[in-house]
Amino acid sequence: MMDKRGLTLVEMLVVIAIVSILAAAVMPLSRMTVKRVKEIELRSGLRTIRSAIDAFRKDCEPTAKKLSTDYCKADQDYYPESLEQLTQPLKLAGPGDKTRKYLRRIPRDPMMTSSYDGDANGWGLRSYSDAPDSTQWGGGNVYDVYSKSEAVALDGTKYSTW
């Protein structure tokens, strides 16, 4: 008697069909996981930048006077002139050469593609005088940031409204 070990063609086709079904089920889950990770990164980036803007304004308010008056301007409502200003060492008020940086670097908007032609970080800016849902920066100061992506999040909202 011959010992026949191995797989028949039918058995191989069944295994391939099962593996294909499992792969088809896993692909949407992996795409959703990637999207969820990007959303977490977006929330973190927005929180980081907004916290830095708020800290800058708090240090500029007339009651605090922690920053040099070179940066704190009443006509800008004590907000920074640009996001880049938050990454530069800013001189503190008072004697000495002490400085403060609010951000090491400006986080990148994870929802914008790397081939985006505008700002390298992809953020939309709003000034204090702009409407809350404005998509055009009025200039003068940076009051808020938003994602320029028109894509829809997992919860059904647009990233630009976060």
N, C-alpha and C positions, 0 to 999 in steps of 0.2 A: 504494500500500500504506500502510496505517495503522500507525503505530508504537504498539504497545500496551505501555505500561509500567504496572506496578502489581501489586498482590497480589490473588489470587483469594480467595474466601471460604474455601476449603479450606486454602490456604497460611496464612491468618491464624489459623485454628483450630489448625493444627499448631504454629505459633509460640506461641500462648497455652497449649496443652497442655504444651509443653516448658518454658516459663517457670513454669507452675504446679508441675510436677514438681520443678524446681530449687528453687523457693521452699519446697515441702514438705520437701525434704531439708535446707535451711539452717535452718529454724525450730528444730528440736530442738538443733542445734549452738549456736545463739545463746542458747537457754535454758540450756544446759549451761555456756556461757561466763559468763553472768551468775551462775549458782550458784557456779562456781569462783572468781570474783572475790569474792563474798560470803564464801566459805570462807577465802580468803586474808586478807580484812579481819578475820574472826573470830579466826583464829590470831594475827594481829598485835595485835589488841586484848587478847586473853588474855595474850599474852606481855608486853605493855607494863604491864598492871595487875599481873600476878604479879611482874614484875621490880621494880616500885615497892614492892610489899608487902615483898618480900625485902630491898630496900635500906633501907626503914624499920626493919625488925626488926634488921638488921645494925648500923645506927646507934644502936639502942636497947639492944643487948646490954650487960650490965655491963662487959664487957672493952673495948668501944668508947667508950661514953658520949659520943657525938657530939651527940646531941639533948638538949634540956632535959628534966629529970625530969618536967616537966608532962605530957609526951606519953608517956613510957616508963613503963609500969606493969607490974610483975611479975605482978599478978593477971590481966592480959590477955596474958600470955606475950610481952610486948613487941611485939605486933602492933597495927596502927592500930585505932582505935575504929570508923571508917567509911571508905568510899572518899573521901568529901568531904575528910577530914582530909589526904589525900595531895595535894590541890590547894591547900591553904592554906600560906602561908609559916610554917614552924615554926622557932622560935628554937633556935639551936644552943647547946650547953653552953659555958660559959666566958664571959669578959668580952666586951663589945661587943654590938652589935645585929645580928649576922649571922643570916640565916635560910636555910632550904632548903625548896624545893618538890620533890616527887617526881613530880608530874604537872602539866602545864599544864591539862589537862581530862580528864575521864573519858571514854574512848572509848565510843561507842554500840555495843550489840550489833546487828550487821547482820542477824541472823536474826530479830529481833523486829520486828513491824510498828510503824510510828510511832503507831498508834492504841492501843498497849498502855497500859492504865490504871495499871499499877504504877509502879515506879521509872522515871524518864525515860530512863535508859540501858539498862534491860532486863536487867541482870545479876542472877543469883542469888548469894547470899553464903553462905559457910560460916565458922563460927568454929573455933578450934583444938580445942574440945571436941566439935564435931559429928562424926558419922560421915563417912567419906570420900565416900559416895554420898548424903548427906543432901540433901533438897530444902527443908528448913526451917532458917532461920538461927537459931541459939541465942542470938545477940546477944553483946555483950561485946567482941568483936574481929572483925577481918576477916582470916581465914587464907587463904581462897581464893575465887575467883569462877568461875562457870560460866554457860553460856548456858541460858536457860529454855526455849529452843525444843525441841520434841519432834520436829522434822523429822529426816530421815535424810540424812546426808552422801553424797557420791558414792562414798566408800569403804565404805558400808554401816553405819557407826556413827552413833549419835545425837549431835547437836551438844552436848547436855547432858552427855555423858561426856568431852568434850575437856578 
